[in-house]
Amino acid sequence: MSASEDDTSADEAINFEEMLASVKDETPEAHTERTAGDLEAVFDVPVRISVVLGRTKMPVSELLRLDTGTVIELDRQVGEAVEIFINERLVARGEIVLVESKLGVTMTEIIKPQ
């Protein structure tokens, strides 16, 4: 590598750093802390929340024989965490709770996106 190529690389590095500094100076809101109020524009966007208690597979013939009171065995144990999906994406695991006379779910683990 020649001396002129070294000088060009150094100039490019300085220019890039200067550009980054100027971008940071132009956006003071980047330095402010975000709050829930910043998301106000999406507060009314509907999402589908699903809680999966467990799963099972069965042939259609068995499905057609189901009747009121039939017990379906799932692939989970009592007390095992349930899966919480938002818009068909797994986002958390939780436990079933009873709130007054209704079932609810409390989140015990947030699943980080991969």
C-alpha positions in Angstrom: 0.0 0.0 0.0 1.4 3.4 -0.9 1.6 6.5 1.3 -1.2 8.2 -0.8 -3.5 5.2 -0.2 -2.8 5.5 3.6 -3.7 9.2 3.5 -6.9 8.5 1.6 -7.9 5.9 4.2 -7.2 8.2 7.0 -9.2 11.0 5.3 -12.2 8.7 4.7 -12.1 7.6 8.4 -12.1 11.2 9.6 -14.9 12.2 7.2 -17.0 9.3 8.3 -16.5 10.1 12.0 -17.4 13.8 11.2 -20.5 12.7 9.4 -21.6 10.6 12.4 -20.9 13.5 14.8 -23.0 15.8 12.6 -25.9 13.3 12.4 -25.9 12.9 16.2 -25.9 16.7 16.6 -28.9 17.1 14.2 -31.1 14.6 16.1 -31.3 15.8 19.8 -34.3 13.5 20.3 -32.0 10.5 19.9 -30.5 11.6 23.3 -33.8 11.8 25.1 -35.3 8.9 26.9 -38.3 7.2 25.2 -41.6 6.8 27.1 -44.8 4.9 26.5 -46.3 8.2 25.2 -44.0 8.0 22.2 -46.0 4.9 21.0 -49.3 6.7 21.2 -49.8 6.4 17.4 -50.0 2.6 17.7 -52.1 2.3 20.8 -55.3 1.6 18.8 -53.7 -1.0 16.4 -55.5 -4.3 17.0 -53.4 -7.4 17.7 -54.5 -11.0 18.1 -53.3 -12.6 21.4 -53.5 -16.4 21.7 -52.6 -18.6 24.7 -51.8 -22.2 23.9 -52.6 -24.6 26.8 -51.3 -27.6 24.9 -51.6 -29.5 21.6 -52.7 -32.9 20.4 -53.1 -34.8 17.2 -56.1 -36.9 16.3 -57.6 -38.3 13.2 -60.8 -36.6 11.8 -62.8 -39.7 12.6 -62.0 -39.3 16.3 -62.6 -35.6 16.1 -66.1 -36.2 14.8 -66.9 -38.5 17.8 -66.1 -35.7 20.3 -69.1 -34.8 22.5 -69.8 -32.6 25.5 -67.7 -33.6 28.4 -65.1 -35.5 26.3 -61.6 -35.0 27.8 -58.8 -34.4 25.3 -55.3 -35.2 26.5 -52.8 -32.4 25.7 -49.0 -32.5 25.5 -48.6 -30.5 28.7 -48.5 -31.3 32.4 -50.6 -29.5 35.0 -48.6 -26.4 36.1 -46.4 -26.3 33.0 -46.0 -22.9 31.3 -48.4 -21.9 28.6 -47.3 -20.2 25.4 -48.4 -16.6 24.6 -48.6 -15.6 21.0 -49.2 -12.1 19.5 -50.1 -12.2 15.9 -49.0 -15.8 15.7 -45.5 -15.0 17.0 -44.3 -16.6 20.3 -43.6 -13.7 22.6 -43.8 -15.1 26.1 -44.6 -17.9 28.4 -46.9 -17.7 31.4 -49.2 -19.3 34.0 -52.9 -19.6 34.1 -54.5 -17.6 36.9 -58.1 -17.2 38.1 -59.2 -13.6 38.3 -62.6 -13.4 40.0 -64.5 -16.0 38.0 -62.5 -15.7 34.8 -59.3 -17.3 33.5 -56.3 -15.2 32.8 -52.6 -15.5 32.1 -49.7 -13.9 33.9 -46.4 -13.6 31.9 -43.5 -15.3 33.6 -41.0 -15.2 30.7 -40.5 -12.9 27.8 -39.1 -14.6 24.7 -36.5 -12.5 22.9 -36.7 -12.4 19.1 -34.1 -14.4 17.3 
